[in-house]
């Protein structure tokens, strides 16, 4: 038995967790851009100082692990005929606009929002609240019929209702971080379904609803919700969208997860994108 231990101690050292961790920390950015088949596993005899890559001749370039999301921008105002059209691209935060889809989180947020819309004003009268005499209708015995009390009994027409609804609050509570995750999931789902658009500004110079409807028909934006990052919706957009069918405008701070799920197309302006990235960013969520 002791001879086996001696042979084991004489064997060359194998790669341990600390060695693999050092290799991952130094070469992770380079290995991310190389196919897995091209990355060679270091041998057990490779010195640790050779794996650190601290020499000045190293050409390893760091690259971000999570790539940003790029989206082509649209224009609400039609371009002039003599103007040259340039394709503009906006860079979106992948933590906000490329979140994994969580249907359970969307269901929780939608149910919580719909619960808050319920009035809960249903009210019925009990037998103690119905107007009438307290006299017993018929004798307890001798008539051959069932025993019966006064006229306010729930078994009689015009009587009170037993266990009827009373005013109550149907609203439910949900953690704020779950609601923030629901908004990230909803925006990411709209982006994956090609239902999210970004424009530079939502200012509409005209005042006729017909012109705005024709512009939406050219762009193919049916059933569209316009979201602005300002405190108030621009007056021109508010006027032309107030009389259009299935077209609305709303500010980013008033947008709910239910609205993002309900509307098949969302059009954001650049202030709205900045507002969502500022309030739903990873640093803001961890700080709260």
Buried (B, 14 or more C-beta within 10 A) or exposed (E): EEEEEEEEEEEEEEBEEEBEEBBEEBBEBBBEEEEEEEEEEBEEEEEEEEBBBEEEEEEEEEEEEEEEBEBEBEEBBEEEEEEEEEEEEBEBBBBBBBBEEBEEBBEBBBEBBEBBEEEEEEEEEBBEEBEBEEEEEEEEEEEEEEEBBBBBBEEBEEBBEEEEEEEEEEEEEBEEEBBBBBBBBBBBBBBEEEBBBBBBBBBBEEEEBEBBBEBBEEBEBEEBBBBBBBEEBBEBBBBBBEEBEEBBBBBBEEBBBBBBBEBEBBBBBBBBBBBBBEBBBEEEBEEE
